[in-house]
Amino acid sequence: MRRLIVITALLLSSCGQPATPVANAPAASEGSGMTKPHVPTVVMLGDSLTAGYDLSDDEALPAVVERLLAAKGVQAHFVNAGVSGDTTADGLNRYDWSVQGTNADLLVVALGANDFLMGLSPERPKKNLAAILDRAKADSIPAVLIGVAIPHVDADPRDAAYAAIYPDLAKEYGIPYQPNFMAPIAGKSGLLMDDGLHPTARGVEAMAEGVAEFLAPVIAALD
């Protein structure tokens, strides 16, 4: 039951639309004669945990991470490409209109929870995530992975196979990955909505701290 509760906390609502970009990147003032530093664009491709289920745009994870990074002196323009209910296949299918055309300097992939909850074979999400990473590589967009933590990996071979997807892909593609961005709020009722599934605004803030810490050196190292 504990495993089911933790995994269900990653369940995404089955409906929703991709959120709009968090903010417009600043442009140089006309006639200023000065060229402002390039502000990298970071696209977060995910599900309701990225989209900000039942939250305002500025309370969603990408917006909060952007603000935390700015406070650290790391400037970035985040695009919220989260859609509630998405599987890895859904994320792959909408890559063209969610990622291409955004002038992304970095792609953050945070998908896979629904695949697990739907009982799909782990080979399927791994194949889909690899295809997303291949698309990003073909578009010369650096990418990172945010993993889905699967508890009790010794209890079920399928659980262990799912848990291995993210470190295996990170090693194969030579990219950074964050094992579990839900860890700060898992099982904490004060940081979850009444449905027990999605983070409140406070919960998002707790998640965002770890994501910002993970992304800060990656963004700083962008060319």
GIUR-V289209 format. One record per run of one state. SS is the DSSP state (H for helix, E for strand, - for the rest). FROM is the first residue (numbers start at 1). TO is the last residue. If there is no record, write none. Layout:
ss->{SS,SS}
from->{FROM,FROM}
to->{TO,TO}
//
This chain:
ss->{-,H,-,E,-,H,-,H,-,H,-,E,-,H,-,H,-,E,-,H,-,H,-,E,-,H,-,E,-,H,E,-,E,-,H,-}
from->{1,2,9,40,47,48,52,57,60,61,72,76,83,88,94,95,99,106,111,113,118,122,139,142,147,157,174,177,179,189,192,193,199,200,201,221}
to->{1,8,39,46,47,51,56,59,60,71,75,82,87,93,94,98,105,110,112,117,121,138,141,146,156,173,176,178,188,191,192,198,199,200,220,223}
//
